[in-house]
Structures are given as structure tokens and as C-alpha cells.
Amino acid sequence: MSSQRLSILIYHRVLARPDRLLPSLPDVRQFNRQMALLKRCFRVLPLSVAIRLLQRRALPARAACITFDDGYADNVEHALPVLQRYGLHATFFIASAYLDGGQMWNDDIIDHARQNGLDCAALDQLLTRIKYLPFDERLRAASAMAPPRRSELMMRTSQVEALATAGMEIGAHTHWHPILSAMAGSAALADIAHGKATLEDITQRPVTLFAYPNGKPATDYQPCHVEMVRQLGFAAACSTVAGTAHQGSDLLQLPRFTPWERDAPRFLLRLLAQRRHPV
């Protein structure tokens, strides 16, 4: 059983250069070092392939998958060339409402913090305070604080198409990226379905992979949402519960973790340590 474990990494953005307000996000040089290490020490697989092998107890040793959440344009601009350099595959979970010029509420808050000279601690407090407001209230609060936008952060439809053409997997991440637990059941189902249908229309391919927004079970989503994902025909879905998947894992609640460490030795140690904690 020890070899039948799957490490699934979560990324959100890959920055052009380090950002004092976003110290946990890798810049492209750090991401390059991490991908070089993954290439050397792990067997990186497409998520759909890894899931099939996991079900058959046929995973190779040190199996790993790379995933990105939300749909930031820098995934295409900065991450994709690095992935292609090392011949690595990734799955991109995209919140479809923000394509072609949209911006997520948390980025409105980050822009506000940057304009007003706030530090990381103050930014974290703002994000925490607003995150679990009712969806419409959260959007209004973030929009009221947001300065004028200076650039487009999220992907364009053409960039989603470019990822698919490059052989990357496109997964759904709802349409509006709500906290599903805070919505009426019918609204949650409609939002998940809308995101899936939008991405299938763009890629002209079935979208069978899903990631829950925020991803904490019992807080951000409930068993009823897992059943919705099943009913909509998704083959697998990812949470943000830290750990590694194994043969007995719920395929609709796969664990993932974020590699926070900035230097290569600690990055590798984190990956190896997580493999001792199946979920």
C-alpha cells in the first residue's frame, strides 16, 4: 500500500517576480526549481491517468499530480512554459465566470491593500473577515474597496483553449467560485453545472474533473455537494484536505496540499512527509 499513494499539489498563481503582499505564491524562478525537482524525484502524471491507475492499484512509485485553481492568466504566461520545458502535465480548475476580463473578490481586496500600503497581516485579516460573508454581500464589499483595475488577472477564453491544445487537462471549479455551503442547494447545483457546461463549450471536450472552491469539507462544502458532483457526471473531485490519496480514498474528495516552502530541500521534504499521511 505504501507505494500506492498519490501526491496532488495545489497551485493558484505563478508570479513574474516575488510580491511582498503575496509571499506564499511562487515566482517563475521558484516554480522552475520546484518543477525541476518534481521531474527528477517523482513520476508526474495527468490527474485523470493517476486516478485510473490508483483504482487498479497500478500507480508507479512516487506518483504525483500538479493542479492549479481559479484560472489566473499567469498560469498560461508563466507556468505553462515551465511545465512544457520539463515535459510535465497539470490540471487547471477554472472558475468560468471570471474569464475574459473578470476579477475575483480576493484580488479586489489585494488591490485595495496594495493601494493603501497595507501589510500582509492586515491583508489576511481583511480576507478572513470578508471570505464567509453571503456571496452577494461579499462581492459588494470587495467591489466597494477595489481601486480601478490596471491589468487583467484572469485567463481569456483563448488561453483556456491554448491549455487544452497543449495537452493540459481542464477541470471545473464552479462558475462564480462561491462557498457552496453558504448557498441554497438549487443555486449550488446550477453554479457547478454552469461552470462545467461553459468549459465544455470552450474546449469541445468533456470536463470530468472538479475542485471544490476553498475545499474544506463540512465548512466550504457538504455531503450534498459531493452528491451533486456525482450526479453531474464528474469522475473525480479535489478538496483542500492535506495528505495523499490512496486506493481507498473517496474519488470525489481527493486530498491535495500546497507546497509552501521556498527552498528546494524543504520543498522536497514536505512532499515526502505528506506521503506518510494518506487521507
N, C-alpha and C positions, 0 to 999 in steps of 0.2 A: 504493500500500500504506500510506502514512503515515496516510491518513485512516481506514483500516480497522483501527483499534486500539480496544480496549475496556478502559477502566479499571474494575476491580472493587474497591470499597472494603470493608474488613472493620471492623465494629464488634462489640463484645461487650456493653457496658453504656452507658447514659446516666444519669448520676447527678443527683440533685436539686441537689447542691451539690458543690464541689470536696472531695476527700478526700486528706489528706496521705499516706496509705498507698497510694493508687491515682492517682498524679499523671498517668499516661498516659491515664486514662479521661476523656472529656469530660463536663462537667456540661451541664445542659439549655441554659444560655445559650450555651456554646461550640458545642454541637451545632446550635443555631438559627443561629448565624453561619455555620457550615460549610454547612448546607443552603441558606441564602440564597445563598451563593457558588456552590454547585453549580447551583442553579436558574438563576442569572444567566449562568454561564460554560460549562455543559456541557448536553448532552442526556441526561437521566437516563431510563433505560429499565428495564422489568421484565427480569430476567435471562433468562427464557425467550425473550422477544422479541428481546433483544440477540443471543442465541446463533443464533437463526434468521436474523437479518439478517447476522450475521458469516459464516455459511455461504454466504449468497447474495452476499457482497461488497457489501452494501447498507447498511452501518452509516452513520448520519449522522456528521458531523464532531463531534469531542469527545464521543463516546459514553461513558457511564458507568453503572455499576450500584452499588447500595447493598446490602450484606448484613450480617446480624447472626448471630453464632454463639452457641449454647448454649441460649438460651431464658430469659433473665432477665425478670422481671416489669416491670422499668423500661423495657424495650423498648416495652411497651404503655402504661405510665403516662406516660412522658416523651418517648420518641422518636416514637411514633405521632402524637400531636397536632401535633408539628413537621412531620413528613412530610406530614400532611394539610393543614397551613397552606400549604405550598408546592406542593401537588399532586404530590408525589414518591412513587415506588414503591420498595419494598425487599423483599428476600427474607430470611426468618427460618429459619435452620438450627437445629433444636431437638433436643436430646438428651432423648428422651422419658421416660427413667426418672425424671427429676427433677421432672416435673410434679406439681402438687398436693401441695406440701409437702416435696419433696426438696431436697437441697443438694449441690453438687459439692465434691469433696475440697479443691480450692484455696480455696474460700470458708471451709471449716473452718479452714484454716491462716491465712487472713487474719483471721478472728475471734480465733484464738489470738494472733496478733501484736498485734491491737488491744487485747485484754485485758491483755497483758503489756508494753505500751509499747514494742514493737519498732519500729525504723525501717525504711525501705524497703530498705536494703541487707541487713539481717538477714532480712527477709521474703523477698526474692529468693533468698537462699541456702537458706532452708528449702524454698521451692517447687522450686528446681532439684534439691535433694537427694532430694525425695520423688517428683517427677514420673515418673521412669523406673523406679521400683520395680515389681515384678509387681503386677497390678491389685488382687488381694485384699489384698496387703501394703500397697499404697498407701492403700487405703480404711481399713484398720485403723490405720495410723499417723496419718492425718488425723483419724479419729474419736476416737482417744485424746487428741489435743491440743485438740479442739474444745470450747469452752465451750457452755453451753446456748444454744439459738437464741432470738433476740429478735424475729425477723421472718422472713417467707417471701421469699426472694430470687428464686425461680424462678416461671415462669408457672403459672397454673392452666389446666386444660383449657378453661374458658370464655374465657380470654384468647387461647388459640390460635384458638378459634372466632371471636373478635372480630377478630383479624388477617385471617383468611380472609374474613370478611364485609366487611371494609374494602377488600378487593381486593388485599391483600398476598399474596405467594407464600410457601408453607410448604415448606421443604426438610428433608430428613433429615440427622441428624448422629450416627448410631448411636443405640442405646438407652442404654448406660451411659457413653458417651464414653471408651472405652478407648484405649490406644496399640495400634493394630491389629497393629503389627509384633511386639508382645510376647505375642500370643495365638496359640493353635492355630488353624489355618485354619478348622476347622469352627465354632469358637466365634466367630471374627470374622464369618464369613458369617451366622451366626444372629443376632448382635447388630445387624448392619447391616439385616438383613431385619426384625427385631423393631421397630426404630425406624421403618422405612418403614411397616409394617403398622399400628402404633399411630397414627401421624399420619394415615394414610388413613382409619382408623376414626373419628378425631375430626372431620376436615374433610369426609369423604364425597367426597373428590376424589383423583385420582391424585397421588402425590408423585414427581416425576420429577427433582428436583434434590437433590444431595448435597454435603456438605462433610466432608472427612476430619478427624477430631479431631487437633489440633495441626498437621497438614497438611504436614509436611516429608517429601518423597519420600526413600526409602531409609533414613529414620530413624523416622518415625512410621507410614508405610505402604509397602508393596512393590508391585511389578507384579501379584502375585497378587490384591491387594486391589482394584486397578483393574479386573481381570477380574471379580471378584465384583460390583462395582458395575455393570459392563456386563451381567452375567448377570441381575441383579435388575431390569433394565429402566430404570435411570436414564438420562436423556438427556444430562445434564451433571453434572460434579462439580468442586468447587473445592479447590485446595491453598492453602498459605500461602507459595508462592514469589512473591517480589516481582516486579512487572513488569506488562505489559499483554498482553492476549490479541490475537491477530491471526488471519488467515484460516487459517493453517497450524497453529494451536495444537491440542493434544490436548483435545478437549471434556471428557474425563474427568479432566483435570489442569489446569484453568484457573488461571492465576496471579491472586493478589489481594495487596493491600497495606493496611497500617493507616496512616491519616493522623495521625501523632503530634503534629504542630505545633499549638500552641495559638493562635497569632495568624493572622488571615486571610491576610495576604500570604504567609507561609511555607507555609501550608496549600495555597494556590493554586500556589506554586512547586513543591511536592512533587508535586502532581497532574500538572503539566506536565512535570516532569523524568521521572516514571515512564513517560510516554508515549514517551520516547525509548529505552525498554528493553523491547521485546517479548520474550516467552518462547516 
